[in-house]
Amino acid sequence: MIPGSFAYHRPTSVKEAVGLLAQWGDDGRVLAGGHSLIPMMKLRRAMPAHLVDLAGSTELKGIRVEGNDVAIGAMVTQHELVGSELLSGKVPLLRETSLQVADPQVRYVGTIGGNVANGDPGNDMPAVMMCLGATYHVIGQGGERRIAARDFYQGAYFTALETGNVLTAVRIPMPPAGHGYAYEKLKRKIGDYATAAAAVVLTLSGGKVATCSIGLTNVAETPLWAEEAAKILVGSSLDAATVKKAVAAAEAITAPASDARGPAQYRTKMAGVMLARALERAKARASG
Ligand SMILES: Cc1cc2nc3c(=O)[nH]c(=O)nc-3n(C[C@H](O)[C@H](O)[C@H](O)COP(=O)(O)OP(=O)(O)OC[C@H]3O[C@@H](n4cnc5c(N)ncnc54)[C@H](O)[C@@H]3O)c2cc1C
């Protein structure tokens, strides 16, 4: 329950952080809110010799509109996501999801960057970012890369981040005005990770689905983008028969672990139930 010894560094810029990380290779690790990393260090599942705290890099803060996108600095906390009027207006799915992450104490320090970079399939933001078509900005000694959230997750705790990389921002294309959205999460108690969860963003035109995107949380080694399920729904009025087909398509791509949250088969079914509920709420919220 006590972490191994490590050196603590607090650079004041991203450039300095990248320079420090480059010195230590796999012995260095980025520290953001610490609410995933420190518990792992206490369990000795992570034993970095050097922690590079990003809290001194003010350039990683801020939420702003850039063209048709919203850009969120990696060190913006989940609490700040909840309180952002800009996000409530432009990407309300983020507020709805943030309110279901952990509890207020965790949200005060846990960051958007840490949540998406962590690679834990239980984190809520990654599937939401896939659903929204977000892009991650990543910087390292080799320069800057932009990686689509849909290409970022490769396995449990295994992402497209390379040694010494810092994720600097998340960029989200703003969904059109009048879109419908919902994040439905089944959890055992307040503050728990999802047994299964589903994110939906859709638009309607003349009562039919014009566009639809679906993300699923904690029902595979990575977050899932349920592309086929969404395609089934496009052109439909979200009638019961079509929703049933889409739910079956979404369930078919899941491969959850059997664990304390329930057997795999149950968690797959719950992903389907969360999706059906999210579709219903998204439809009710959409105009057009
Ligand atoms: C009791 C409890 C309940 C929780 N429940 C939930 C929940 O329901 N849903 C949920 O989604 N999360 C949950 N969490 C996790 C919480 O949201 C974490 O804060 C979050 O997963 C990680 O964010 P962080 O800022 O704390 O990152 P840290 O813990 O500091 O870092 C996590 C990992 O990401 C890396 N990292 C962090 N920032 C960057 C960056 N900018 N660039 C590159 N790498 C980076 C770190 O090196 C580390 O490997 C819970 C945590 C606790 C303690």
Ligand as a Chemical Component Dictionary entry (heavy atoms), coordinates in Angstrom:
data_LIG
# 
_chem_comp.id                   LIG 
_chem_comp.type                 NON-POLYMER 
_chem_comp.pdbx_formal_charge   0 
_chem_comp.three_letter_code    LIG 
# 
loop_
_chem_comp_atom.comp_id 
_chem_comp_atom.atom_id 
_chem_comp_atom.alt_atom_id 
_chem_comp_atom.type_symbol 
_chem_comp_atom.charge 
_chem_comp_atom.model_Cartn_x 
_chem_comp_atom.model_Cartn_y 
_chem_comp_atom.model_Cartn_z 
_chem_comp_atom.pdbx_ordinal 
LIG C1  C1  C 0 -12.448 5.854  -6.289  1  
LIG C2  C2  C 0 -12.253 6.107  -7.754  2  
LIG C3  C3  C 0 -13.318 5.917  -8.614  3  
LIG C4  C4  C 0 -13.155 6.155  -9.983  4  
LIG N1  N1  N 0 -14.224 5.976  -10.810 5  
LIG C5  C5  C 0 -14.108 6.261  -12.122 6  
LIG C6  C6  C 0 -15.210 6.147  -13.001 7  
LIG O1  O1  O 0 -16.326 5.800  -12.609 8  
LIG N2  N2  N 0 -15.010 6.447  -14.308 9  
LIG C7  C7  C 0 -13.799 6.863  -14.792 10 
LIG O2  O2  O 0 -13.692 7.134  -15.970 11 
LIG N3  N3  N 0 -12.729 6.982  -13.969 12 
LIG C8  C8  C 0 -12.865 6.698  -12.663 13 
LIG N4  N4  N 0 -11.782 6.854  -11.832 14 
LIG C9  C9  C 0 -10.495 7.279  -12.417 15 
LIG C10 C10 C 0 -10.373 8.800  -12.409 16 
LIG O3  O3  O 0 -11.326 9.364  -13.293 17 
LIG C11 C11 C 0 -8.960  9.208  -12.815 18 
LIG O4  O4  O 0 -8.788  10.495 -12.371 19 
LIG C12 C12 C 0 -8.625  9.136  -14.281 20 
LIG O5  O5  O 0 -8.783  7.847  -14.789 21 
LIG C13 C13 C 0 -7.162  9.467  -14.548 22 
LIG O6  O6  O 0 -7.005  10.836 -14.564 23 
LIG P1  P1  P 0 -5.851  11.492 -13.707 24 
LIG O7  O7  O 0 -5.802  12.909 -14.124 25 
LIG O8  O8  O 0 -6.079  11.195 -12.282 26 
LIG O9  O9  O 0 -4.558  10.746 -14.300 27 
LIG P2  P2  P 0 -3.321  10.033 -13.587 28 
LIG O10 O10 O 0 -3.789  9.054  -12.593 29 
LIG O11 O11 O 0 -2.346  11.048 -13.134 30 
LIG O12 O12 O 0 -2.702  9.276  -14.861 31 
LIG C14 C14 C 0 -3.317  8.133  -15.396 32 
LIG C15 C15 C 0 -2.415  7.567  -16.510 33 
LIG O13 O13 O 0 -2.429  8.409  -17.652 34 
LIG C16 C16 C 0 -1.117  8.942  -17.912 35 
LIG N5  N5  N 0 -1.333  10.355 -18.233 36 
LIG C17 C17 C 0 -2.066  11.245 -17.530 37 
LIG N6  N6  N 0 -2.114  12.428 -18.155 38 
LIG C18 C18 C 0 -1.379  12.282 -19.280 39 
LIG C19 C19 C 0 -1.046  13.159 -20.344 40 
LIG N7  N7  N 0 -1.520  14.417 -20.396 41 
LIG N8  N8  N 0 -0.248  12.683 -21.330 42 
LIG C20 C20 C 0 0.220   11.416 -21.304 43 
LIG N9  N9  N 0 -0.082  10.537 -20.329 44 
LIG C21 C21 C 0 -0.871  10.968 -19.321 45 
LIG C22 C22 C 0 -0.307  8.726  -16.636 46 
LIG O14 O14 O 0 1.071   8.578  -16.914 47 
LIG C23 C23 C 0 -0.943  7.437  -16.121 48 
LIG O15 O15 O 0 -0.408  6.339  -16.812 49 
LIG C24 C24 C 0 -11.895 6.603  -10.476 50 
LIG C25 C25 C 0 -10.831 6.793  -9.606  51 
LIG C26 C26 C 0 -10.991 6.551  -8.257  52 
LIG C27 C27 C 0 -9.823  6.775  -7.332  53 
# 
loop_
_chem_comp_bond.comp_id 
_chem_comp_bond.atom_id_1 
_chem_comp_bond.atom_id_2 
_chem_comp_bond.value_order 
_chem_comp_bond.pdbx_ordinal 
LIG C1  C2  SING 1  
LIG C2  C3  SING 2  
LIG C2  C26 DOUB 3  
LIG C3  C4  DOUB 4  
LIG C4  N1  SING 5  
LIG C4  C24 SING 6  
LIG N1  C5  DOUB 7  
LIG C5  C6  SING 8  
LIG C5  C8  SING 9  
LIG C6  O1  DOUB 10 
LIG C6  N2  SING 11 
LIG N2  C7  SING 12 
LIG C7  O2  DOUB 13 
LIG C7  N3  SING 14 
LIG N3  C8  DOUB 15 
LIG C8  N4  SING 16 
LIG N4  C9  SING 17 
LIG N4  C24 SING 18 
LIG C9  C10 SING 19 
LIG C10 O3  SING 20 
LIG C10 C11 SING 21 
LIG C11 O4  SING 22 
LIG C11 C12 SING 23 
LIG C12 O5  SING 24 
LIG C12 C13 SING 25 
LIG C13 O6  SING 26 
LIG O6  P1  SING 27 
LIG P1  O7  DOUB 28 
LIG P1  O8  SING 29 
LIG P1  O9  SING 30 
LIG O9  P2  SING 31 
LIG P2  O10 DOUB 32 
LIG P2  O11 SING 33 
LIG P2  O12 SING 34 
LIG O12 C14 SING 35 
LIG C14 C15 SING 36 
LIG C15 O13 SING 37 
LIG C15 C23 SING 38 
LIG O13 C16 SING 39 
LIG C16 N5  SING 40 
LIG C16 C22 SING 41 
LIG N5  C17 SING 42 
LIG N5  C21 SING 43 
LIG C17 N6  DOUB 44 
LIG N6  C18 SING 45 
LIG C18 C19 SING 46 
LIG C18 C21 DOUB 47 
LIG C19 N7  SING 48 
LIG C19 N8  DOUB 49 
LIG N8  C20 SING 50 
LIG C20 N9  DOUB 51 
LIG N9  C21 SING 52 
LIG C22 O14 SING 53 
LIG C22 C23 SING 54 
LIG C23 O15 SING 55 
LIG C24 C25 DOUB 56 
LIG C25 C26 SING 57 
LIG C26 C27 SING 58 
# 
